[in-house]
Amino acid sequence: EAREAFQPPIEEVRAADIALQEDSEAWAGALQAFAERGLSPRKTVPMLRQTPLVLQMLGAENLPVVTTYNVLKKVLVEKHKLPVAALQQVPAAMADPVMVFRSATQGGDLVMMLDVKDQNGATVVVPLALKQDSPEGYSVNLATSVYAKNKAEHGAANNRWFINQIENGNLLYRNHKKSRAWEAMVGLQLPPTHFTNTGKKNLYTDANLVKLREANPELYHDGSDDPRGS
């Protein structure tokens, strides 16, 4: 009811919408420049000018979100070969993730599960290293890769990975509406959100964003019930 009652000022909604659209267009331009060999390998590649509110709720600072030329080369050409059409959707999807996990391999990093699929229907994830020094001399949150969770031997979706992350206690945030839609699409049931391997409940959901959204309507955030997430 609180989410339904809250209506941010229309100028702030528009400002957030416009900023996110501008970031998505700039990202599309960067991908085009990469394809045309017009992207500098010595500079970071901007993805979002601000860190999504859901990540700030999990402890991330509000810094620019960027990646690198070498990551794009690995994602598009060398290893993951993610379709450009899927990669173009990534920054906007990062503003409204399905789930967020703590990295099981890189201490302090986060892994974002996005509402984006590759050509085989595998779900795209983005590992994020927080508060890194950029070549330009400022702090950033760095997307260290972008790839679809699939089985290496034949490319089919590896949806079991997400279940394993929950069972291993790595789930930090879950958007209930989006995760239920994902369950229905892939034909799997995720473990209960209170499940952790330590028995402790330490999980945020989209419901926790209500007050933060009210205080920060200009920031990118979960958009389950307002136009900025569309």
LINWO-V284844 format. One record per residue. N is the residue number from 1. RES is the residue in one small letter. PHI is phi in radians with two decimals (NA if undefined). Layout:
n=[N:N]
res=[RES:RES]
phi=[PHI:PHI]
This chain:
n=[1:2:3:4:5:6:7:8:9:10:11:12:13:14:15:16:17:18:19:20:21:22:23:24:25:26:27:28:29:30:31:32:33:34:35:36:37:38:39:40:41:42:43:44:45:46:47:48:49:50:51:52:53:54:55:56:57:58:59:60:61:62:63:64:65:66:67:68:69:70:71:72:73:74:75:76:77:78:79:80:81:82:83:84:85:86:87:88:89:90:91:92:93:94:95:96:97:98:99:100:101:102:103:104:105:106:107:108:109:110:111:112:113:114:115:116:117:118:119:120:121:122:123:124:125:126:127:128:129:130:131:132:133:134:135:136:137:138:139:140:141:142:143:144:145:146:147:148:149:150:151:152:153:154:155:156:157:158:159:160:161:162:163:164:165:166:167:168:169:170:171:172:173:174:175:176:177:178:179:180:181:182:183:184:185:186:187:188:189:190:191:192:193:194:195:196:197:198:199:200:201:202:203:204:205:206:207:208:209:210:211:212:213:214:215:216:217:218:219:220:221:222:223:224:225:226:227:228:229:230]
res=[e:a:r:e:a:f:q:p:p:i:e:e:v:r:a:a:d:i:a:l:q:e:d:s:e:a:w:a:g:a:l:q:a:f:a:e:r:g:l:s:p:r:k:t:v:p:m:l:r:q:t:p:l:v:l:q:m:l:g:a:e:n:l:p:v:v:t:t:y:n:v:l:k:k:v:l:v:e:k:h:k:l:p:v:a:a:l:q:q:v:p:a:a:m:a:d:p:v:m:v:f:r:s:a:t:q:g:g:d:l:v:m:m:l:d:v:k:d:q:n:g:a:t:v:v:v:p:l:a:l:k:q:d:s:p:e:g:y:s:v:n:l:a:t:s:v:y:a:k:n:k:a:e:h:g:a:a:n:n:r:w:f:i:n:q:i:e:n:g:n:l:l:y:r:n:h:k:k:s:r:a:w:e:a:m:v:g:l:q:l:p:p:t:h:f:t:n:t:g:k:k:n:l:y:t:d:a:n:l:v:k:l:r:e:a:n:p:e:l:y:h:d:g:s:d:d:p:r:g:s]
phi=[NA:-1.12:-1.16:-1.23:-1.30:-1.33:-2.21:-1.15:-0.94:-1.07:-1.17:-1.30:-1.05:-1.11:-1.07:-1.16:-1.03:-1.12:-1.08:-1.16:-1.11:-1.11:-1.10:-1.13:-1.18:-1.12:-1.11:-1.07:-1.14:-1.14:-1.15:-1.15:-1.10:-1.07:-1.10:-1.66:1.04:-1.94:-1.88:-1.27:-1.29:-1.76:-2.12:-1.25:-1.94:-1.13:-2.03:-2.41:-1.36:-2.37:-1.43:-0.92:-1.02:-1.07:-1.29:-1.13:-1.07:-1.56:1.93:-1.29:-1.36:-1.42:-2.13:-1.03:-1.79:-2.37:-2.35:-2.27:-1.01:-1.15:-1.12:-1.06:-1.11:-1.19:-1.23:-1.63:-2.11:-1.51:-2.12:-1.43:0.88:-1.23:-1.05:-1.02:-1.04:-1.29:-1.12:-1.08:-1.42:-1.12:-1.02:-1.09:-1.20:-1.14:-1.25:-2.59:-1.27:-1.30:-2.57:-2.31:-2.07:-1.34:-1.17:-1.44:-2.10:-2.13:-1.00:1.55:-1.44:-2.02:-2.22:-1.66:-1.69:-1.86:-1.50:-2.42:-2.14:-1.54:-1.17:-1.76:1.44:-1.43:-1.37:-1.51:-2.18:-2.29:-1.29:-2.25:-1.62:-1.50:0.86:-1.81:-1.46:-1.58:-1.05:-1.39:1.69:-2.32:-1.42:-2.47:-1.72:-1.83:-1.36:-1.45:-2.95:-2.53:-2.76:-1.62:-1.40:-2.30:-1.53:-1.01:-1.24:-2.49:1.42:-1.19:-1.05:-1.81:-1.25:-1.09:-0.98:-1.20:-1.10:-1.04:-1.11:-1.17:-1.11:-1.51:1.42:-1.68:-1.28:-1.94:-2.56:-2.45:-1.50:-1.09:-1.09:-1.19:-1.22:-1.15:-1.11:-1.13:-0.99:-1.14:-1.23:-1.65:1.32:-2.22:-1.97:-1.30:-1.09:-0.96:-1.19:-1.48:-1.25:-2.47:-1.35:-1.83:1.42:-1.68:-1.68:-2.49:-2.30:-1.74:-2.28:-1.05:-1.12:-1.26:-1.49:-0.97:-1.18:-1.13:-1.15:-1.11:-1.41:-2.33:-1.18:-1.47:-1.62:-1.12:-2.85:-0.88:-2.10:-1.11:-2.42:-2.53:-1.21:-1.25:-1.61:-1.40]
